[in-house]
Amino acid sequence: MKISVQVDYACRVMAELARLHGSGELAQIEHLAQTEAVPANFLAQILLKLRNGGLITSRRGNHGGYTLARPPDEITLYDILVAVEGCCLQLSGNAEGRSGRRVKKVWEDISRLLVERTKACTLDQLSHKGAAEMYYI
């Protein structure tokens, strides 16, 4: 299993938008691209998906930019994943062969757990507004 680059970038950009939430400041694409190390042209595609998914709003013009459509504690990792990818874990649907049904059941259980966990993680948890995290060796 691999998380796509789009999902990774979307989560990072949404975390930055969460940090700015409530400040009244709109984030320009250049700021988001630089802060989260995302190529600006690729970011435009991601922001479109997030906007179409109802997670962000945008305003055009000199004082335009992007902001969250809802408070960070109301947006989950699942919401971001679905807005960008369309689903959490897509199964092939093939349950043929001797082990097909059993294997399909295991993947369905894993998918259900993945949905539960991603729905439990909100954007405010990803955006920790305090000081930078410290890592000790």
LUMDREN-808059 format. One record per residue: x, y, z of N, C-alpha, C in turn; residue number from 1; residue in three letters; chain. Coordinates in nm, 3 decimals. Layout:
<sites>
{site {X; Y; Z}; {X; Y; Z}; {X; Y; Z}; NUM; ALA; A};
...
</sites>
This chain:
<sites>
{site {0.083; -0.117; 0.000}; {0.000; 0.000; 0.000}; {0.088; 0.124; 0.000}; 1; MET; A};
{site {0.047; 0.222; -0.072}; {0.126; 0.343; -0.081}; {0.032; 0.464; -0.080}; 2; LYS; A};
{site {0.064; 0.561; 0.004}; {-0.011; 0.686; 0.006}; {0.044; 0.770; -0.108}; 3; ILE; A};
{site {-0.045; 0.822; -0.192}; {-0.001; 0.900; -0.307}; {0.064; 1.031; -0.265}; 4; SER; A};
{site {0.147; 1.082; -0.351}; {0.211; 1.212; -0.328}; {0.104; 1.320; -0.314}; 5; VAL; A};
{site {-0.002; 1.311; -0.394}; {-0.110; 1.410; -0.385}; {-0.173; 1.412; -0.246}; 6; GLN; A};
{site {-0.198; 1.295; -0.190}; {-0.257; 1.288; -0.056}; {-0.161; 1.344; 0.047}; 7; VAL; A};
{site {-0.034; 1.308; 0.037}; {0.067; 1.360; 0.129}; {0.073; 1.513; 0.123}; 8; ASP; A};
{site {0.084; 1.567; 0.003}; {0.088; 1.713; -0.013}; {-0.041; 1.777; 0.037}; 9; TYR; A};
{site {-0.155; 1.717; 0.008}; {-0.284; 1.772; 0.051}; {-0.292; 1.780; 0.203}; 10; ALA; A};
{site {-0.246; 1.677; 0.270}; {-0.247; 1.677; 0.417}; {-0.157; 1.786; 0.474}; 11; CYS; A};
{site {-0.040; 1.803; 0.414}; {0.054; 1.905; 0.462}; {-0.001; 2.046; 0.439}; 12; ARG; A};
{site {-0.060; 2.068; 0.322}; {-0.116; 2.200; 0.291}; {-0.237; 2.229; 0.380}; 13; VAL; A};
{site {-0.318; 2.128; 0.403}; {-0.434; 2.147; 0.490}; {-0.391; 2.176; 0.633}; 14; MET; A};
{site {-0.281; 2.116; 0.678}; {-0.227; 2.145; 0.812}; {-0.183; 2.290; 0.821}; 15; ALA; A};
{site {-0.121; 2.342; 0.714}; {-0.081; 2.483; 0.713}; {-0.203; 2.574; 0.712}; 16; GLU; A};
{site {-0.305; 2.539; 0.636}; {-0.428; 2.619; 0.636}; {-0.493; 2.616; 0.775}; 17; LEU; A};
{site {-0.483; 2.503; 0.844}; {-0.536; 2.493; 0.980}; {-0.460; 2.585; 1.075}; 18; ALA; A};
{site {-0.328; 2.595; 1.056}; {-0.248; 2.685; 1.141}; {-0.291; 2.829; 1.122}; 19; ARG; A};
{site {-0.331; 2.864; 1.001}; {-0.372; 3.002; 0.971}; {-0.518; 3.028; 1.005}; 20; LEU; A};
{site {-0.594; 2.921; 1.029}; {-0.738; 2.934; 1.052}; {-0.767; 3.025; 1.172}; 21; HIS; A};
{site {-0.861; 3.113; 1.153}; {-0.900; 3.205; 1.259}; {-0.823; 3.334; 1.262}; 22; GLY; A};
{site {-0.717; 3.343; 1.182}; {-0.635; 3.465; 1.179}; {-0.694; 3.569; 1.085}; 23; SER; A};
{site {-0.788; 3.528; 1.003}; {-0.844; 3.618; 0.903}; {-0.757; 3.632; 0.779}; 24; GLY; A};
{site {-0.644; 3.564; 0.781}; {-0.548; 3.570; 0.671}; {-0.579; 3.460; 0.569}; 25; GLU; A};
{site {-0.577; 3.497; 0.441}; {-0.591; 3.398; 0.335}; {-0.451; 3.357; 0.291}; 26; LEU; A};
{site {-0.435; 3.230; 0.261}; {-0.304; 3.179; 0.219}; {-0.294; 3.179; 0.068}; 27; ALA; A};
{site {-0.190; 3.242; 0.016}; {-0.166; 3.241; -0.127}; {-0.094; 3.111; -0.164}; 28; GLN; A};
{site {-0.111; 3.071; -0.286}; {-0.054; 2.945; -0.334}; {0.099; 2.945; -0.319}; 29; ILE; A};
{site {0.163; 3.059; -0.339}; {0.309; 3.068; -0.326}; {0.352; 3.037; -0.183}; 30; GLU; A};
{site {0.277; 3.092; -0.087}; {0.308; 3.067; 0.055}; {0.294; 2.919; 0.087}; 31; HIS; A};
{site {0.184; 2.861; 0.045}; {0.159; 2.719; 0.072}; {0.266; 2.631; 0.007}; 32; LEU; A};
{site {0.300; 2.663; -0.117}; {0.400; 2.584; -0.189}; {0.536; 2.591; -0.120}; 33; ALA; A};
{site {0.575; 2.710; -0.080}; {0.706; 2.727; -0.016}; {0.708; 2.666; 0.124}; 34; GLN; A};
{site {0.605; 2.694; 0.203}; {0.602; 2.646; 0.341}; {0.599; 2.495; 0.350}; 35; THR; A};
{site {0.525; 2.431; 0.260}; {0.510; 2.286; 0.267}; {0.592; 2.212; 0.160}; 36; GLU; A};
{site {0.679; 2.282; 0.090}; {0.769; 2.221; -0.010}; {0.692; 2.140; -0.114}; 37; ALA; A};
{site {0.591; 2.206; -0.174}; {0.508; 2.144; -0.277}; {0.523; 2.224; -0.405}; 38; VAL; A};
{site {0.548; 2.161; -0.519}; {0.556; 2.235; -0.644}; {0.425; 2.311; -0.671}; 39; PRO; A};
{site {0.436; 2.440; -0.699}; {0.318; 2.526; -0.712}; {0.221; 2.479; -0.820}; 40; ALA; A};
{site {0.272; 2.433; -0.934}; {0.182; 2.389; -1.041}; {0.106; 2.262; -1.001}; 41; ASN; A};
{site {0.169; 2.174; -0.926}; {0.104; 2.054; -0.876}; {0.004; 2.089; -0.765}; 42; PHE; A};
{site {0.041; 2.188; -0.685}; {-0.044; 2.233; -0.575}; {-0.176; 2.289; -0.626}; 43; LEU; A};
{site {-0.174; 2.357; -0.738}; {-0.298; 2.412; -0.795}; {-0.399; 2.301; -0.822}; 44; ALA; A};
{site {-0.352; 2.187; -0.872}; {-0.441; 2.073; -0.899}; {-0.499; 2.018; -0.768}; 45; GLN; A};
{site {-0.416; 2.009; -0.667}; {-0.459; 1.957; -0.538}; {-0.560; 2.050; -0.474}; 46; ILE; A};
{site {-0.532; 2.181; -0.478}; {-0.625; 2.277; -0.420}; {-0.761; 2.273; -0.488}; 47; LEU; A};
{site {-0.763; 2.249; -0.617}; {-0.889; 2.236; -0.690}; {-0.968; 2.117; -0.637}; 48; LEU; A};
{site {-0.902; 2.004; -0.615}; {-0.970; 1.886; -0.560}; {-1.023; 1.913; -0.419}; 49; LYS; A};
{site {-0.945; 1.982; -0.338}; {-0.987; 2.014; -0.202}; {-1.105; 2.111; -0.202}; 50; LEU; A};
{site {-1.103; 2.206; -0.294}; {-1.215; 2.300; -0.306}; {-1.339; 2.228; -0.356}; 51; ARG; A};
{site {-1.325; 2.144; -0.457}; {-1.439; 2.067; -0.508}; {-1.494; 1.972; -0.402}; 52; ASN; A};
{site {-1.409; 1.927; -0.312}; {-1.450; 1.840; -0.203}; {-1.513; 1.915; -0.086}; 53; GLY; A};
{site {-1.520; 2.047; -0.096}; {-1.582; 2.128; 0.008}; {-1.498; 2.150; 0.131}; 54; GLY; A};
{site {-1.367; 2.127; 0.121}; {-1.279; 2.141; 0.237}; {-1.217; 2.280; 0.248}; 55; LEU; A};
{site {-1.201; 2.347; 0.135}; {-1.144; 2.482; 0.136}; {-1.231; 2.574; 0.050}; 56; ILE; A};
{site {-1.212; 2.702; 0.071}; {-1.274; 2.803; -0.015}; {-1.162; 2.889; -0.070}; 57; THR; A};
{site {-1.190; 2.955; -0.179}; {-1.089; 3.041; -0.240}; {-1.152; 3.173; -0.278}; 58; SER; A};
{site {-1.067; 3.274; -0.281}; {-1.109; 3.407; -0.326}; {-1.006; 3.454; -0.426}; 59; ARG; A};
{site {-1.053; 3.505; -0.538}; {-0.964; 3.555; -0.643}; {-0.923; 3.699; -0.616}; 60; ARG; A};
{site {-0.822; 3.740; -0.688}; {-0.780; 3.880; -0.683}; {-0.653; 3.900; -0.605}; 61; GLY; A};
{site {-0.613; 4.030; -0.595}; {-0.488; 4.065; -0.526}; {-0.486; 4.024; -0.380}; 62; ASN; A};
{site {-0.602; 4.030; -0.316}; {-0.609; 3.994; -0.174}; {-0.676; 3.858; -0.157}; 63; HIS; A};
{site {-0.668; 3.778; -0.261}; {-0.730; 3.646; -0.259}; {-0.640; 3.541; -0.198}; 64; GLY; A};
{site {-0.690; 3.422; -0.196}; {-0.614; 3.310; -0.142}; {-0.708; 3.199; -0.100}; 65; GLY; A};
{site {-0.659; 3.114; -0.013}; {-0.731; 2.995; 0.030}; {-0.747; 2.994; 0.181}; 66; TYR; A};
{site {-0.859; 2.936; 0.223}; {-0.885; 2.918; 0.366}; {-0.970; 2.792; 0.384}; 67; THR; A};
{site {-0.973; 2.741; 0.504}; {-1.055; 2.623; 0.532}; {-1.203; 2.658; 0.522}; 68; LEU; A};
{site {-1.282; 2.565; 0.474}; {-1.427; 2.586; 0.463}; {-1.496; 2.558; 0.597}; 69; ALA; A};
{site {-1.429; 2.481; 0.683}; {-1.482; 2.448; 0.816}; {-1.369; 2.457; 0.917}; 70; ARG; A};
{site {-1.401; 2.462; 1.044}; {-1.295; 2.463; 1.146}; {-1.211; 2.335; 1.138}; 71; PRO; A};
{site {-1.084; 2.344; 1.177}; {-0.993; 2.229; 1.168}; {-1.040; 2.105; 1.244}; 72; PRO; A};
{site {-1.113; 2.124; 1.354}; {-1.159; 2.008; 1.429}; {-1.278; 1.938; 1.364}; 73; ASP; A};
{site {-1.328; 1.994; 1.253}; {-1.439; 1.933; 1.180}; {-1.394; 1.871; 1.047}; 74; GLU; A};
{site {-1.266; 1.876; 1.018}; {-1.212; 1.817; 0.895}; {-1.120; 1.703; 0.935}; 75; ILE; A};
{site {-1.147; 1.586; 0.879}; {-1.068; 1.468; 0.915}; {-0.972; 1.429; 0.803}; 76; THR; A};
{site {-0.879; 1.345; 0.840}; {-0.786; 1.288; 0.742}; {-0.865; 1.211; 0.635}; 77; LEU; A};
{site {-0.973; 1.148; 0.677}; {-1.061; 1.077; 0.583}; {-1.118; 1.173; 0.479}; 78; TYR; A};
{site {-1.163; 1.291; 0.524}; {-1.219; 1.391; 0.432}; {-1.117; 1.429; 0.325}; 79; ASP; A};
{site {-0.993; 1.448; 0.367}; {-0.887; 1.487; 0.274}; {-0.859; 1.373; 0.176}; 80; ILE; A};
{site {-0.847; 1.254; 0.229}; {-0.820; 1.136; 0.147}; {-0.928; 1.116; 0.041}; 81; LEU; A};
{site {-1.054; 1.128; 0.080}; {-1.164; 1.110; -0.015}; {-1.169; 1.224; -0.117}; 82; VAL; A};
{site {-1.141; 1.347; -0.073}; {-1.142; 1.460; -0.167}; {-1.035; 1.444; -0.275}; 83; ALA; A};
{site {-0.921; 1.390; -0.238}; {-0.810; 1.377; -0.332}; {-0.816; 1.247; -0.412}; 84; VAL; A};
{site {-0.844; 1.135; -0.345}; {-0.838; 1.004; -0.410}; {-0.975; 0.947; -0.447}; 85; GLU; A};
{site {-1.080; 0.992; -0.380}; {-1.213; 0.940; -0.408}; {-1.256; 0.826; -0.317}; 86; GLY; A};
{site {-1.162; 0.759; -0.254}; {-1.195; 0.652; -0.161}; {-1.076; 0.630; -0.068}; 87; CYS; A};
{site {-1.099; 0.550; 0.033}; {-0.994; 0.524; 0.131}; {-0.909; 0.403; 0.090}; 88; CYS; A};
{site {-0.974; 0.292; 0.063}; {-0.904; 0.173; 0.017}; {-0.996; 0.103; -0.081}; 89; LEU; A};
{site {-0.955; 0.096; -0.204}; {-1.039; 0.039; -0.308}; {-1.004; -0.107; -0.328}; 90; GLN; A};
{site {-1.105; -0.192; -0.318}; {-1.086; -0.335; -0.336}; {-1.120; -0.374; -0.479}; 91; LEU; A};
{site {-1.058; -0.480; -0.527}; {-1.079; -0.523; -0.666}; {-1.218; -0.581; -0.687}; 92; SER; A};
{site {-1.279; -0.634; -0.582}; {-1.411; -0.693; -0.596}; {-1.406; -0.839; -0.639}; 93; GLY; A};
{site {-1.290; -0.891; -0.672}; {-1.276; -1.029; -0.715}; {-1.264; -1.119; -0.592}; 94; ASN; A};
{site {-1.363; -1.206; -0.572}; {-1.362; -1.298; -0.459}; {-1.364; -1.442; -0.508}; 95; ALA; A};
{site {-1.305; -1.465; -0.623}; {-1.307; -1.599; -0.682}; {-1.196; -1.686; -0.624}; 96; GLU; A};
{site {-1.200; -1.811; -0.657}; {-1.099; -1.905; -0.611}; {-1.129; -1.956; -0.472}; 97; GLY; A};
{site {-1.050; -2.050; -0.430}; {-1.071; -2.115; -0.300}; {-1.062; -2.016; -0.184}; 98; ARG; A};
{site {-0.970; -1.923; -0.191}; {-0.947; -1.829; -0.080}; {-1.005; -1.691; -0.105}; 99; SER; A};
{site {-1.067; -1.670; -0.219}; {-1.113; -1.537; -0.258}; {-1.202; -1.468; -0.156}; 100; GLY; A};
{site {-1.303; -1.539; -0.106}; {-1.395; -1.476; -0.011}; {-1.327; -1.442; 0.120}; 101; ARG; A};
{site {-1.241; -1.533; 0.165}; {-1.171; -1.509; 0.292}; {-1.075; -1.389; 0.279}; 102; ARG; A};
{site {-1.001; -1.385; 0.171}; {-0.908; -1.273; 0.149}; {-0.987; -1.142; 0.136}; 103; VAL; A};
{site {-1.096; -1.145; 0.062}; {-1.178; -1.024; 0.046}; {-1.229; -0.976; 0.181}; 104; LYS; A};
{site {-1.271; -1.067; 0.267}; {-1.321; -1.031; 0.401}; {-1.212; -0.963; 0.482}; 105; LYS; A};
{site {-1.090; -1.015; 0.475}; {-0.979; -0.954; 0.549}; {-0.954; -0.812; 0.499}; 106; VAL; A};
{site {-0.951; -0.793; 0.367}; {-0.930; -0.658; 0.311}; {-1.045; -0.565; 0.349}; 107; TRP; A};
{site {-1.167; -0.615; 0.353}; {-1.282; -0.533; 0.395}; {-1.267; -0.490; 0.540}; 108; GLU; A};
{site {-1.221; -0.582; 0.626}; {-1.197; -0.548; 0.767}; {-1.089; -0.441; 0.780}; 109; ASP; A};
{site {-0.982; -0.458; 0.704}; {-0.874; -0.359; 0.706}; {-0.925; -0.224; 0.655}; 110; ILE; A};
{site {-1.002; -0.225; 0.550}; {-1.059; -0.102; 0.495}; {-1.146; -0.032; 0.600}; 111; SER; A};
{site {-1.228; -0.109; 0.669}; {-1.315; -0.052; 0.773}; {-1.232; 0.013; 0.884}; 112; ARG; A};
{site {-1.125; -0.055; 0.925}; {-1.036; 0.002; 1.028}; {-0.966; 0.128; 0.979}; 113; LEU; A};
{site {-0.925; 0.127; 0.854}; {-0.860; 0.244; 0.796}; {-0.955; 0.364; 0.794}; 114; LEU; A};
{site {-1.079; 0.340; 0.757}; {-1.180; 0.447; 0.757}; {-1.199; 0.499; 0.899}; 115; VAL; A};
{site {-1.213; 0.409; 0.995}; {-1.232; 0.451; 1.135}; {-1.116; 0.537; 1.184}; 116; GLU; A};
{site {-0.993; 0.492; 1.158}; {-0.875; 0.566; 1.206}; {-0.860; 0.702; 1.138}; 117; ARG; A};
{site {-0.884; 0.706; 1.007}; {-0.869; 0.833; 0.937}; {-0.981; 0.931; 0.974}; 118; THR; A};
{site {-1.097; 0.879; 1.009}; {-1.206; 0.966; 1.056}; {-1.181; 1.017; 1.197}; 119; LYS; A};
{site {-1.099; 0.945; 1.273}; {-1.068; 0.986; 1.410}; {-0.959; 1.092; 1.417}; 120; ALA; A};
{site {-0.884; 1.109; 1.310}; {-0.774; 1.207; 1.309}; {-0.821; 1.335; 1.243}; 121; CYS; A};
{site {-0.831; 1.441; 1.323}; {-0.879; 1.569; 1.270}; {-0.762; 1.658; 1.232}; 122; THR; A};
{site {-0.793; 1.757; 1.153}; {-0.692; 1.848; 1.101}; {-0.625; 1.928; 1.213}; 123; LEU; A};
{site {-0.696; 1.957; 1.320}; {-0.631; 2.030; 1.429}; {-0.523; 1.945; 1.496}; 124; ASP; A};
{site {-0.536; 1.811; 1.489}; {-0.431; 1.724; 1.542}; {-0.308; 1.726; 1.453}; 125; GLN; A};
{site {-0.327; 1.745; 1.323}; {-0.214; 1.748; 1.229}; {-0.142; 1.882; 1.230}; 126; LEU; A};
{site {-0.210; 1.986; 1.275}; {-0.156; 2.121; 1.257}; {-0.088; 2.178; 1.379}; 127; SER; A};
{site {-0.079; 2.105; 1.486}; {-0.021; 2.153; 1.611}; {0.033; 2.295; 1.599}; 128; HIS; A};
{site {-0.038; 2.390; 1.658}; {-0.004; 2.531; 1.644}; {0.106; 2.579; 1.737}; 129; LYS; A};
{site {0.154; 2.493; 1.823}; {0.259; 2.531; 1.917}; {0.396; 2.534; 1.852}; 130; GLY; A};
{site {0.497; 2.527; 1.935}; {0.636; 2.527; 1.887}; {0.662; 2.402; 1.804}; 131; ALA; A};
{site {0.765; 2.407; 1.728}; {0.804; 2.293; 1.644}; {0.830; 2.172; 1.733}; 132; ALA; A};
{site {0.799; 2.054; 1.682}; {0.820; 1.933; 1.757}; {0.968; 1.909; 1.778}; 133; GLU; A};
{site {1.001; 1.855; 1.894}; {1.138; 1.824; 1.925}; {1.158; 1.673; 1.914}; 134; MET; A};
{site {1.265; 1.631; 1.854}; {1.298; 1.491; 1.843}; {1.428; 1.468; 1.917}; 135; TYR; A};
{site {1.428; 1.369; 2.004}; {1.546; 1.339; 2.082}; {1.604; 1.206; 2.036}; 136; TYR; A};
{site {1.734; 1.201; 2.032}; {1.804; 1.078; 1.993}; {1.869; 1.017; 2.114}; 137; ILE; A};
</sites>
